Amino acid sequence: MITEQLIWFIDGRYFYKNVTLDKIIQLANAHQMRIKIIIDAQVKSTQRWYWHSMVENSSTVNEDLAAINKKKQTLLNALEMSAIKAEIIITDTSNHIKTINTELAKNNNGLLVLEDTPPKQRHPIFQTLTEINAPVLLLSNNVWKKPLNVIGAVDPLHENDRPAKIDEHIVKHLKNWEGSLAIKWKVVHCCYISSVLTQYKSKVLSMHRDGLKEFSRQFKVLQDQYTLIEGLPEDALKTYINKNHIDILFIGLVNRSMLDKFWVGSTTSNFLYEPPCDLLLIKQ
């Protein structure tokens, strides 16, 4: 199984796209257990605390909730047609993290799935991703190919001051997915050489190449399953993703301080703002 607990969080304002449902069905089949779906029902008409004091008739609220319940039944029917068992929770709480983490705590290994939307339409949960106690799979509008083409971005030299365990977990997730889904995967490490180090380029590249080779040996990654690419990660990775038609990028999500409680790191921040493909965000 790719995970012990598969949770799909749906923004009730937009619900989901068909391409997202197709991906969920693939994941659920690999998961082989009942999936849990959390629908945020904090619809627009209920987001103002003074609504009921201004309007005697709450029919608008009822209409919105009725629409969500209708969509819920349509979703259950679609999953049932694919022989997928699901439990759906409709919630109107503003503490989405608590709701999600409560469900995740029921199993050892969980995965939260979110559908990406344009930055201005994003759900508030995107501001607190590092508080979720599980990896987060962010789904784009791109259709998955068969087999899935997946890469994991690692930093074996720990130049960006991130926990070494993240890279280990990225490889672990790649291998778990390989055992459950039809995927091709590769570990990728980016080496950026600034202009002041140009004269030492060959030595720097050799150091990074040796570091990646040792990392791969330690975690039993085959020689044809890892590669070193040159350039700033946010640029080099995007180029690699586009050139090689990557479906999912496994990448680390780090929370370094209370002052920066959202996503941290220029590469991850860049990708979260405008994902070049689907992202699996992995914490330590």
BANU-760153 format. One record per residue: residue number from 1; x negated, y negated, z negated of N, C-alpha, C in turn. Coordinates in steps of 0.05 Angstrom, whole numbers, plus 32768, in hexadecimal, padded with zeros to 4 digits. Example, Ala and Ser with C-alpha at 12.3 -4.5 7.8 and 13.67 -1.06 7.14 Angstrom:
BEGIN
1  7EF8  8072  7F64  7F0A  805A  7F64  7EF8  8042  7F64
2  7EFF  802D  7F72  7EEF  8015  7F71  7EFE  7FFF  7F63
% end
This chain:
BEGIN
1  7FEF  8018  8000  8000  8000  8000  7FEF  7FE7  8000
2  7FF8  7FD2  800D  7FE9  7FB9  800D  7FEB  7FAB  7FF1
3  8000  7FB2  7FE2  8003  7FA6  7FC7  8018  7FB5  7FB8
4  8019  7FB2  7F9E  802D  7FBF  7F8D  8047  7FAF  7F8B
5  8045  7F95  7F90  805C  7F84  7F8E  805C  7F6F  7FA4
6  806F  7F71  7FB7  8071  7F5F  7FCD  8088  7F4C  7FC8
7  8081  7F32  7FC6  8095  7F1E  7FC0  8096  7F09  7FD7
8  80AD  7F04  7FE1  80B1  7EF0  7FF6  80C1  7ED9  7FEB
9  80B4  7EC1  7FEB  80C1  7EA9  7FE0  80CC  7E99  7FF8
10  80E6  7E93  7FF7  80F4  7E85  800D  80FE  7E6A  8004
11  80F7  7E56  8013  8101  7E3B  800E  811E  7E39  8019
12  8131  7E36  8007  814E  7E36  800F  8155  7E20  8022
13  8145  7E0B  8025  814B  7DF6  8037  8148  7DFF  8054
14  8135  7E10  805A  8130  7E18  8075  8133  7E36  807A
15  8134  7E45  8064  8136  7E62  8064  811E  7E6E  8073
16  811F  7E7A  808A  8108  7E86  8096  810B  7E88  80B5
17  80F5  7E8B  80C2  80F5  7E8F  80DF  80F4  7EAD  80E6
18  80FD  7EB4  80FE  80FE  7ED0  8106  80E2  7EDD  8106
19  80CE  7ECD  810E  80B3  7ED8  810E  80A9  7EDF  80F2
20  80B2  7ED0  80DE  80AC  7ED6  80C2  80B9  7EF0  80BA
21  80D2  7EF4  80C1  80E0  7F0C  80BA  80D2  7F24  80C7
22  80CA  7F22  80DF  80BB  7F38  80EC  80A2  7F40  80DD
23  8094  7F2C  80D3  807B  7F31  80C4  8082  7F3E  80A9
24  8097  7F34  809C  80A0  7F40  8082  80A7  7F5D  8086
25  80B4  7F64  809C  80BC  7F80  80A1  80A3  7F91  80A4
26  808F  7F87  80B2  8076  7F96  80B4  8068  7F9A  8099
27  8068  7F84  8089  805B  7F86  806F  806B  7F99  805C
28  8085  7F97  805E  8096  7FA8  804C  8093  7FC5  8053
29  8090  7FCC  806D  808C  7FE8  8075  8071  7FF2  806B
30  805D  7FE1  806A  8043  7FE8  8060  8044  7FEA  8041
31  8054  7FD9  8035  8057  7FD8  8018  8064  7FF2  800D
32  8078  7FFC  801C  8085  8015  8015  8094  8015  7FFB
33  809B  7FFD  7FF1  80AB  7FFB  7FD9  80BE  7FE4  7FDC
34  80D1  7FE2  7FCA  80E5  7FCD  7FCB  80D7  7FB2  7FC9
35  80DE  7FA0  7FDA  80D2  7F85  7FD9  80E4  7F72  7FC9
36  80D9  7F5D  7FBF  80E9  7F4A  7FAF  80E9  7F2F  7FBE
37  8100  7F23  7FC1  8103  7F0A  7FD0  810E  7EF5  7FBD
38  8101  7EDF  7FBA  810A  7EC9  7FA9  8112  7EB2  7FBC
39  812B  7EAA  7FBA  8135  7E94  7FCA  8139  7E7B  7FB8
40  812C  7E65  7FBF  812F  7E4D  7FB0  8149  7E3F  7FB9
41  815C  7E3D  7FA8  8176  7E31  7FAF  8179  7E15  7FA5
42  8162  7E08  7FA0  8163  7DEB  7F99  8168  7DDC  7FB2
43  8180  7DDE  7FBE  8187  7DD1  7FD7  8189  7DB3  7FD2
44  8188  7DA4  7FE8  8186  7D87  7FE7  819C  7D7B  7FD5
45  81B4  7D85  7FD6  81CA  7D78  7FC7  81C9  7D7D  7FA9
46  81B7  7D90  7FA0  81B4  7D95  7F84  819A  7D8B  7F79
47  818B  7D7C  7F88  8171  7D73  7F7F  8171  7D58  7F70
48  8188  7D4D  7F6C  818B  7D34  7F5E  819A  7D39  7F44
49  818F  7D32  7F2E  819C  7D38  7F14  81B6  7D29  7F10
50  81B9  7D13  7F1F  81D1  7D03  7F1B  81E8  7D0A  7F2E
51  81E4  7D1F  7F3E  81F7  7D25  7F53  8213  7D29  7F48
52  8217  7D39  7F34  8231  7D3F  7F2A  823E  7D27  7F1C
53  822F  7D15  7F12  823A  7CFD  7F05  8245  7CEA  7F19
54  823C  7CEC  7F32  8245  7CDA  7F48  825B  7CE6  7F58
55  825C  7D00  7F5A  826F  7D0D  7F6C  8281  7D20  7F5C
56  829B  7D1C  7F5D  82AD  7D2D  7F4F  82AF  7D49  7F5C
57  82AF  7D49  7F76  82B1  7D62  7F85  8296  7D6D  7F8C
58  8290  7D85  7F82  8276  7D91  7F87  8276  7DA4  7F9F
59  8288  7D9F  7FB2  828B  7DB1  7FC9  8272  7DB3  7FD9
60  8263  7D9C  7FDB  824A  7D9C  7FEB  8237  7DB0  7FDF
61  8234  7DB0  7FC4  8222  7DC3  7FB7  822B  7DDF  7FBD
62  8246  7DE4  7FBA  8250  7DFF  7FBF  824C  7E08  7FDB
63  824E  7DF6  7FEE  824A  7DFC  800A  822D  7E04  800F
64  821A  7DF5  8003  81FE  7DFC  8006  81F7  7E17  7FFB
65  8201  7E1C  7FE3  81FC  7E36  7FD6  8209  7E4D  7FE5
66  8221  7E48  7FEF  822F  7E5C  7FFF  8220  7E63  8018
67  8214  7E4E  8024  8204  7E53  803C  81EB  7E64  8036
68  81DF  7E5F  801F  81C7  7E6F  8017  81D0  7E8C  8012
69  81E6  7E90  8004  81F0  7EAB  7FFF  81F6  7EBA  8019
70  8201  7EAB  802C  8207  7EB8  8046  81ED  7EC0  8054
71  81D9  7EAF  8053  81BF  7EB5  805F  81B2  7ECD  8050
72  81B6  7ECE  8036  81AC  7EE4  8026  81B7  7EFE  8030
73  81D1  7F00  8035  81DD  7F18  803E  81D3  7F20  805A
74  81D0  7F0C  806B  81C5  7F11  8086  81A9  7F1D  8084
75  8199  7F12  8072  817E  7F1C  806E  817E  7F38  8064
76  818F  7F3E  8050  8190  7F5A  8046  8198  7F6D  805C
77  81AB  7F65  806D  81B4  7F76  8083  819D  7F7B  8097
78  818D  7F66  809C  8176  7F69  80AF  8161  7F7C  80A3
79  815C  7F7A  808A  8148  7F8C  807D  8153  7FA8  807C
80  816D  7FAB  8076  8178  7FC6  8075  8177  7FD4  8090
81  8179  7FC5  80A5  8177  7FD1  80C0  815B  7FDC  80C5
82  8147  7FD1  80B7  812C  7FDA  80BA  8124  7FED  80A3
83  8139  7FF7  8094  8135  800A  807E  8123  7FFF  8068
84  8126  7FE5  8063  8116  7FD8  804E  8128  7FD1  8037
85  8120  7FD9  801F  812F  7FD3  8007  8125  7FB9  7FFB
86  8138  7FA8  7FF4  8130  7F8E  7FE9  8142  7F85  7FD3
87  8136  7F76  7FC1  8146  7F69  7FAB  8143  7F4B  7FAF
88  8159  7F3D  7FAF  8159  7F20  7FB4  8161  7F11  7F9B
89  8151  7EFE  7F93  8157  7EEC  7F7C  815B  7ED0  7F87
90  8172  7EC4  7F80  8177  7EA8  7F87  8173  7E97  7F6E
91  8162  7E84  7F70  815B  7E74  7F59  815D  7E56  7F5F
92  8165  7E47  7F4B  8166  7E29  7F4E  8154  7E1B  7F3A
93  8141  7E2B  7F2F  812F  7E1F  7F1C  811A  7E0F  7F2A
94  810F  7DFB  7F1D  80F9  7DEB  7F28  80DE  7DF7  7F21
95  80DE  7E0A  7F0F  80C5  7E17  7F07  80C1  7E30  7F18
96  80BA  7E2C  7F31  80B7  7E43  7F43  809F  7E55  7F3B
97  808A  7E49  7F31  8072  7E58  7F2A  8079  7E6C  7F14
98  8088  7E64  7F00  8090  7E75  7EEA  80A1  7E8D  7EF4
99  80B4  7E87  7F06  80C5  7E9B  7F11  80B4  7EB0  7F20
100  80A2  7EA6  7F31  8092  7EB8  7F41  807F  7EC9  7F30
101  8071  7EBB  7F1D  805E  7EC9  7F0C  806B  7EDD  7EFA
102  8084  7ED8  7EF2  8093  7EEC  7EE2  8097  7F05  7EF1
103  809E  7F02  7F0B  80A2  7F1A  7F1C  8088  7F28  7F21
104  8073  7F19  7F26  8059  7F24  7F2C  804E  7F34  7F14
105  8055  7F2B  7EFC  804A  7F38  7EE4  8056  7F54  7EE0
106  806A  7F5B  7EEF  8076  7F76  7EEC  8066  7F8C  7EF9
107  8052  7F84  7F09  8040  7F98  7F16  8023  7F8D  7F15
108  8010  7F9F  7F19  7FF4  7F97  7F16  7FEB  7F86  7F2E
109  7FF2  7F8E  7F46  7FE9  7F81  7F5E  8000  7F76  7F6E
110  8002  7F5C  7F72  8018  7F50  7F81  800E  7F3F  7F98
111  8021  7F39  7FAA  801B  7F28  7FC1  8034  7F16  7FC5
112  802F  7EFC  7FC6  8044  7EE9  7FCB  8043  7EE0  7FE8
113  8059  7EE0  7FF6  805A  7ED8  8012  806A  7EBE  8015
114  805E  7EAA  8022  806B  7E91  8028  806B  7E8B  8046
115  8080  7E7E  804F  8080  7E75  806B  8076  7E58  806C
116  8064  7E53  807E  8059  7E38  8080  806D  7E26  808E
117  806C  7E0D  8087  807C  7DF8  8093  806B  7DDF  8097
118  8073  7DCC  80A7  8063  7DB4  80AA  805E  7DA7  808F
119  8047  7D9B  808A  8040  7D90  8070  8056  7D7F  8063
120  8064  7D6F  8072  8078  7D5D  8066  8091  7D6D  805E
121  8094  7D85  8068  80AC  7D95  8060  80A5  7DAB  804C
122  808D  7DAC  8044  8085  7DC2  8032  8092  7DC1  8017
123  8097  7DD9  800D  80A3  7DDC  7FF3  808F  7DD4  7FDD
124  8098  7DCA  7FC6  8086  7DC2  7FB1  8073  7DD8  7FA8
125  807A  7DF2  7FAD  8068  7E08  7FA4  804D  7E06  7FB1
126  804B  7DF9  7FC9  8031  7DF7  7FD6  801E  7DE6  7FC7
127  8027  7DD6  7FB4  8015  7DC5  7FA4  8009  7DD4  7F8D
128  8012  7DEC  7F87  8008  7DFA  7F6F  8002  7E17  7F76
129  7FF7  7E1C  7F8D  7FF1  7E37  7F96  7FDD  7E45  7F83
130  7FCA  7E36  7F78  7FB6  7E43  7F67  7FC2  7E4D  7F4D
131  7FDA  7E45  7F46  7FE7  7E4E  7F2D  7FF6  7E69  7F31
132  7FF8  7E72  7F49  8005  7E8C  7F4F  7FF2  7EA3  7F49
133  7FFB  7EB6  7F39  7FEA  7ECB  7F30  7FE8  7EE3  7F43
134  7FE3  7EDC  7F5C  7FE0  7EF1  7F71  7FD7  7EE3  7F8B
135  7FCD  7EF3  7F9E  7FC7  7EE8  7FB8  7FE0  7EDD  7FC5
136  7FDC  7EC9  7FD7  7FF3  7EBD  7FE5  7FEE  7EC0  8003
137  8002  7ECB  8010  8001  7ECE  802D  8012  7EB8  803A
138  8005  7EA6  8048  8012  7E8F  8055  8016  7E96  8072
139  8030  7E98  807A  8036  7EA0  8095  803B  7E89  80A8
140  802E  7E89  80BF  8031  7E74  80D3  8046  7E7D  80E7
141  8049  7E6E  80FD  805C  7E75  8112  8050  7E89  8126
142  8037  7E90  8123  802A  7EA2  8136  8034  7EBE  8133
143  8038  7ECB  814A  8041  7EE7  814A  802A  7EF9  8145
144  802D  7F0E  8134  8018  7F21  812F  8015  7F34  8147
145  7FFC  7F3A  814D  7FF6  7F4E  8161  7FF2  7F69  8155
146  7FF1  7F7E  8165  7FEC  7F99  815C  7FD4  7FA4  816A
147  7FBF  7FAC  815C  7FBC  7FAA  813F  7FB6  7F8D  8136
148  7FBB  7F87  811D  7FB5  7F6D  8112  7F97  7F68  8113
149  7F90  7F4F  811A  7F74  7F47  811B  7F6F  7F35  8103
150  7F5F  7F3F  80F0  7F5C  7F31  80D6  7F3E  7F2C  80D0
151  7F39  7F15  80C4  7F1E  7F0F  80BB  7F1F  7F06  809E
152  7F09  7F0B  808F  7F06  7F01  8074  7EEE  7EEE  8072
153  7EF2  7ED6  8069  7EDD  7EC2  8067  7ECF  7EC5  804C
154  7EB5  7ECC  804C  7EA7  7ED0  8032  7E8F  7EBD  8031
155  7E85  7EBA  8019  7E6E  7EA8  8014  7E5B  7EB8  8001
156  7E4C  7ECB  800C  7E3C  7EDD  7FFB  7E26  7ECE  7FEC
157  7E1E  7EB6  7FF5  7E09  7EA7  7FE7  7E15  7E94  7FD2
158  7E2F  7E93  7FD1  7E3E  7E83  7FBD  7E35  7E66  7FBD
159  7E31  7E5B  7FD5  7E28  7E3F  7FD8  7E3D  7E2B  7FCF
160  7E56  7E33  7FD1  7E6C  7E21  7FCA  7E76  7E24  7FAE
161  7E65  7E30  7F9D  7E6B  7E32  7F80  7E86  7E3E  7F7B
162  7E8B  7E55  7F87  7EA4  7E63  7F83  7E9D  7E7F  7F77
163  7EB0  7E8A  7F68  7EAA  7EA4  7F5B  7EA4  7EBA  7F6F
164  7E8F  7ECA  7F69  7E87  7EDF  7F7B  7E9D  7EF4  7F7F
165  7EAE  7EF7  7F6B  7EC4  7F0B  7F6C  7ED7  7F06  7F83
166  7EDA  7EED  7F8B  7EEC  7EE7  7FA1  7EE5  7EF6  7FBA
167  7ECB  7EF5  7FC1  7EC2  7F03  7FD9  7EC7  7F22  7FD7
168  7EC2  7F2C  7FBF  7EC7  7F49  7FBA  7EE4  7F4F  7FBE
169  7EF6  7F3D  7FB4  7F12  7F42  7FB7  7F1B  7F3F  7FD4
170  7F0F  7F2D  7FE3  7F16  7F2A  8000  7F11  7F45  800E
171  7EF9  7F51  800A  7EF3  7F6B  8016  7F06  7F80  800D
172  7F0D  7F80  7FF4  7F20  7F94  7FE9  7F3B  7F92  7FF7
173  7F44  7F79  7FFA  7F5E  7F75  8008  7F5D  7F7E  8025
174  7F47  7F78  8032  7F44  7F80  804E  7F46  7F9F  8050
175  7F39  7FAD  803E  7F3A  7FCA  803F  7F55  7FD5  8038
176  7F63  7FC8  8025  7F7E  7FD1  801D  7F91  7FCE  8035
177  7F8E  7FB7  8043  7FA0  7FB3  805A  7F9A  7FC7  8070
178  7F80  7FCD  8074  7F79  7FE0  8088  7F85  7FFC  8082
179  7F88  8002  8069  7F93  801C  8062  7FB1  801D  8064
180  7FBE  8005  8067  7FDC  8004  8068  7FE7  7FFB  8083
181  7FD7  7FEA  8091  7FE0  7FDF  80AA  7FCC  7FE5  80C0
182  7FD4  7FE2  80D9  7FC1  7FE5  80EF  7FB3  7FCA  80F3
183  7F9B  7FC8  80E8  7F8C  7FAF  80EA  7F6F  7FB4  80F3
184  7F64  7FA0  8100  7F47  7F9E  8105  7F3D  7F87  80F4
185  7F28  7F8C  80E4  7F1F  7F77  80D3  7F01  7F73  80D4
186  7EF9  7F5B  80CC  7EDC  7F54  80CC  7ED8  7F3F  80B6
187  7EC1  7F41  80A9  7EB8  7F2E  8095  7EA8  7F18  80A3
188  7EAE  7EFF  809E  7EA0  7EE9  80AC  7E94  7ED6  8097
189  7E7B  7ECE  809C  7E6E  7EBA  808B  7E64  7EA3  809C
190  7E6A  7E8B  8094  7E62  7E73  80A3  7E49  7E67  8096
191  7E36  7E60  80A7  7E1D  7E53  809E  7E1B  7E38  80AC
192  7E1C  7E23  809C  7E1A  7E08  80A6  7DFE  7DFD  80A0
193  7DF0  7DF4  80B4  7DD5  7DEA  80B0  7DD5  7DCC  80B6
194  7DD1  7DBC  80A2  7DD2  7D9F  80A6  7DBA  7D95  80B6
195  7DBB  7D7D  80C0  7DA6  7D72  80D1  7D8B  7D71  80C2
196  7D8C  7D6D  80A8  7D72  7D6B  8099  7D64  7D86  8096
197  7D73  7D9B  809B  7D68  7DB6  8099  7D62  7DC3  80B4
198  7D65  7DB3  80CA  7D63  7DBF  80E5  7D48  7DCD  80E9
199  7D33  7DC1  80DE  7D18  7DCD  80E2  7D16  7DE8  80D4
200  7D28  7DED  80C1  7D27  7E07  80B2  7D3E  7E19  80BB
201  7D49  7E14  80D2  7D61  7E22  80DB  7D5E  7E40  80DB
202  7D48  7E4A  80E6  7D44  7E67  80E8  7D42  7E74  80CD
203  7D35  7E66  80BA  7D32  7E71  809F  7D4D  7E71  8090
204  7D5C  7E5B  8094  7D77  7E5A  8087  7D89  7E6F  8092
205  7D8A  7E72  80AC  7D9A  7E86  80B9  7D93  7EA2  80AF
206  7D78  7EA7  80AD  7D6F  7EC1  80A4  7D78  7EC7  8088
207  7D77  7EB2  8077  7D80  7EB5  805B  7D9D  7EBC  8059
208  7DAE  7EAE  8069  7DCA  7EB4  8069  7DD0  7ECF  8075
209  7DC2  7ED6  808A  7DC6  7EF0  8097  7DBF  7F07  8084
210  7DA9  7F04  8075  7DA1  7F18  8061  7DB6  7F19  804B
211  7DC0  7F02  8042  7DD4  7F02  802D  7DED  7F10  8035
212  7DF6  7F0B  804E  7E0E  7F18  8058  7E0A  7F36  805B
213  7DF2  7F3E  8064  7DEC  7F5A  8068  7DEC  7F69  804D
214  7DE0  7F5C  8039  7DDF  7F69  801E  7DFB  7F6B  8012
215  7E0B  7F56  8016  7E27  7F56  800C  7E36  7F6C  801A
216  7E33  7F6F  8034  7E41  7F84  8042  7E38  7FA0  803A
217  7E1F  7FA3  8035  7E15  7FBD  802B  7E21  7FC4  8010
218  7E22  7FB0  7FFE  7E2C  7FB4  7FE3  7E4A  7FBC  7FE4
219  7E59  7FB1  7FF6  7E76  7FB6  7FF6  7E7F  7FC8  800D
220  7E6B  7FD7  8019  7E70  7FEB  802D  7E7F  7FE0  8045
221  7E76  7FC9  804F  7E80  7FBE  8068  7E6D  7FC6  807E
222  7E78  7FD2  8093  7E68  7FDC  80A9  7E5B  7FC6  80B8
223  7E45  7FCC  80C7  7E36  7FB8  80D5  7E47  7FA9  80EA
224  7E59  7FB7  80F7  7E6A  7FAA  810B  7E82  7F9C  80FF
225  7E84  7F9B  80E4  7E9A  7F8F  80D7  7E93  7F75  80C8
226  7E7B  7F6A  80CE  7E74  7F50  80C2  7E64  7F40  80D6
227  7E67  7F26  80D4  7E59  7F14  80E7  7E53  7EF9  80DB
228  7E3D  7EED  80E3  7E35  7ED3  80DA  7E3A  7EBF  80F0
229  7E47  7EA9  80EA  7E4C  7E94  80FE  7E41  7E7A  80F3
230  7E38  7E69  8106  7E2C  7E50  80FE  7E41  7E39  8100
231  7E3E  7E26  80ED  7E4F  7E0E  80EE  7E5E  7E0A  80D4
232  7E6A  7DF2  80D2  7E7B  7DED  80BB  7E92  7E00  80BA
233  7E98  7E0D  80A4  7EAD  7E21  80A3  7EC7  7E18  80AE
234  7ED0  7E00  80A8  7EEA  7DF7  80B1  7EEB  7DF4  80D0
235  7ED4  7DF1  80DC  7ED3  7DEF  80F9  7ECC  7E0A  8106
236  7EB7  7E17  80FB  7EAD  7E30  8107  7EC2  7E46  8104
237  7ED0  7E47  80ED  7EE4  7E5B  80E9  7EFC  7E57  80FC
238  7F04  7E3E  8100  7F1A  7E39  8112  7F13  7E41  812F
239  7EFB  7E3B  8137  7EF2  7E43  8152  7EF2  7E61  8154
240  7EE7  7E6F  8140  7EE6  7E8C  8141  7F02  7E98  8142
241  7F14  7E8D  8131  7F30  7E96  8130  7F3E  7E94  814B
242  7F3B  7E7C  8158  7F47  7E78  8172  7F3B  7E89  8188
243  7F21  7E8B  8187  7F13  7E9B  819C  7F19  7EB8  819A
244  7F1C  7EC3  8182  7F20  7EDF  817E  7F3D  7EE7  8178
245  7F4F  7ED4  817A  7F6C  7ED9  8176  7F71  7EE6  815B
246  7F68  7EDA  8146  7F6B  7EE4  812B  7F88  7EE0  8121
247  7F93  7EF5  8115  7FAF  7EF2  810B  7FAF  7EE8  80EE
248  7F9D  7EF2  80DD  7F9C  7EEA  80C1  7F80  7EE5  80B8
249  7F7D  7ECF  80AA  7F63  7EC8  809D  7F66  7ECD  807F
250  7F55  7EDE  8073  7F54  7EE2  8057  7F3F  7ECE  804C
251  7F48  7EBD  803A  7F36  7EA8  8030  7F3A  7EA3  8013
252  7F26  7E99  8005  7F27  7E95  7FE8  7F36  7E7B  7FE1
253  7F45  7E7D  7FCB  7F53  7E66  7FBF  7F48  7E62  7FA3
254  7F3C  7E4B  7F9F  7F2E  7E46  7F86  7F3A  7E2E  7F77
255  7F3D  7E30  7F5D  7F46  7E1A  7F4C  7F2F  7E14  7F39
256  7F20  7DFE  7F3E  7F08  7DF8  7F2E  7F0D  7DE7  7F16
257  7F22  7DD7  7F16  7F26  7DC5  7EFF  7F43  7DBD  7EFD
258  7F4B  7DB3  7EE5  7F66  7DA9  7EE1  7F6C  7D90  7EF1
259  7F57  7D82  7EF8  7F5A  7D69  7F08  7F61  7D70  7F25
260  7F59  7D88  7F2E  7F5F  7D91  7F49  7F6D  7DAC  7F47
261  7F87  7DAB  7F40  7F96  7DC3  7F3A  7FA3  7DCE  7F53
262  7FA0  7DC1  7F6A  7FAB  7DCB  7F83  7F97  7DDD  7F90
263  7F98  7DE0  7FAA  7F84  7DEF  7FB8  7F69  7DE0  7FB9
264  7F54  7DEF  7FB7  7F3A  7DE2  7FB4  7F27  7DEC  7FC9
265  7F15  7DDB  7FD2  7F01  7DE2  7FE6  7F09  7DD7  8001
266  7EF6  7DCA  800F  7EFD  7DBD  8028  7F07  7DD0  803D
267  7EFC  7DE8  803E  7F04  7DFB  8053  7F21  7E04  804E
268  7F27  7E0D  8036  7F42  7E16  8030  7F56  7E00  8033
269  7F4F  7DE8  8029  7F61  7DD1  802B  7F67  7DCB  8048
270  7F52  7DCB  8059  7F56  7DC6  8075  7F68  7DDA  8082
271  7F65  7DF3  807B  7F75  7E08  8087  7F92  7E07  807D
272  7F95  7E00  8064  7FB0  7DFE  8059  7FC0  7DE7  8065
273  7FB2  7DD2  806C  7FC0  7DBB  8078  7FCA  7DC2  8094
274  7FB9  7DD0  80A3  7FC0  7DD8  80BE  7FB4  7DF4  80C4
275  7FC3  7E09  80BB  7FB8  7E24  80BE  7FB4  7E2C  80DB
276  7F9C  7E36  80E2  7F96  7E3F  80FD  7FA3  7E5B  8103
277  7FAB  7E68  80ED  7FB7  7E83  80EF  7FC5  7E88  80D4
278  7FCF  7EA0  80D0  7FD9  7EA6  80B5  7FC2  7EA8  80A1
279  7FC7  7EA1  8088  7FB3  7EA0  8073  7FBA  7EB2  805C
280  7FA7  7EC2  8053  7FAA  7ED0  803A  7F98  7EC3  8026
281  7FA3  7EB5  8013  7F94  7EA5  7FFF  7F8F  7EB7  7FE7
282  7F75  7EBB  7FE1  7F6E  7ECE  7FCC  7F5F  7EC0  7FB6
283  7F69  7EC4  7F9D  7F5C  7EB8  7F86  7F48  7ECC  7F7A
284  7F39  7EC3  7F66  7F25  7ED4  7F59  7F33  7EEB  7F4B
% end
